[in-house]
Amino acid sequence: MHIEALVRMANQIGDFFDAMPDRAEALEGIVQHLRKFWDPRMRRELLAHVDAGGDTGLSATVMDAIGRHRAALG
């Protein structure tokens, strides 16, 4: 899958959970959604994109979720 599509989908998930009043719960929700509904190859590609550095195109919320709960995605 193209990374642009993965970034767009991850940001849409982040937008949904960003509306939650509890920030910690929102970040956990993002990661749980990615674990539950994304194929492992999709998660690996997203993490490789983050590891490449630079401007990932990911929202601050999604980046925060990945940073705090990365082990759950691996």
C-alpha positions as CSV (number, residue, x, y, z in Angstrom):
1,M,0.0,0.0,0.0
2,H,1.2,3.5,-0.7
3,I,2.5,5.4,2.3
4,E,0.4,8.4,1.4
5,A,-2.7,6.3,1.9
6,L,-1.5,4.9,5.2
7,V,-0.7,8.4,6.5
8,R,-4.1,9.7,5.4
9,M,-5.9,6.8,7.1
10,A,-3.8,7.1,10.3
11,N,-4.6,10.8,10.5
12,Q,-8.3,10.1,10.0
13,I,-8.1,7.7,12.9
14,G,-6.2,10.3,15.0
15,D,-8.8,12.9,14.2
16,F,-11.6,10.6,15.5
17,F,-9.8,9.9,18.8
18,D,-8.5,13.4,19.2
19,A,-12.0,14.5,20.1
20,M,-11.9,12.4,23.3
21,P,-11.5,14.4,26.5
22,D,-9.0,12.0,28.0
23,R,-5.7,12.3,26.0
24,A,-4.2,9.1,27.4
25,E,-7.3,7.2,26.4
26,A,-7.3,8.7,23.0
27,L,-3.7,7.8,22.3
28,E,-4.3,4.2,23.5
29,G,-7.4,4.1,21.3
30,I,-5.4,5.1,18.2
31,V,-2.9,2.3,18.8
32,Q,-5.6,-0.3,19.6
33,H,-7.4,0.6,16.4
34,L,-4.2,0.2,14.3
35,R,-3.5,-3.2,16.0
36,K,-7.0,-4.5,15.6
37,F,-7.8,-3.4,12.1
38,W,-4.6,-2.9,10.2
39,D,-2.6,-5.7,8.7
40,P,0.8,-6.2,10.2
41,R,2.4,-5.2,6.9
42,M,0.6,-1.9,7.0
43,R,1.8,-1.2,10.6
44,R,5.4,-2.1,9.7
45,E,5.3,0.2,6.7
46,L,3.9,3.0,8.8
47,L,6.6,2.5,11.5
48,A,9.3,2.4,8.8
49,H,8.0,5.7,7.5
50,V,8.2,7.2,11.0
51,D,11.8,5.7,11.5
52,A,12.9,7.3,8.2
53,G,12.6,10.7,9.9
54,G,11.8,14.0,8.3
55,D,8.3,15.3,7.7
56,T,6.1,12.2,8.0
57,G,2.8,13.9,7.3
58,L,1.4,12.4,10.4
59,S,-0.6,14.5,12.8
60,A,1.0,15.3,16.2
61,T,-1.7,13.1,17.9
62,V,-0.8,10.1,15.8
63,M,3.0,10.7,16.3
64,D,2.4,11.0,20.0
65,A,0.4,7.7,20.1
66,I,3.1,5.9,18.1
67,G,5.8,7.3,20.3
68,R,4.1,6.3,23.6
69,H,2.8,2.9,22.5
70,R,5.1,1.8,19.7
71,A,5.8,-1.6,21.2
72,A,2.1,-2.5,20.9
73,L,2.4,-1.9,17.1
74,G,5.4,-4.0,16.5
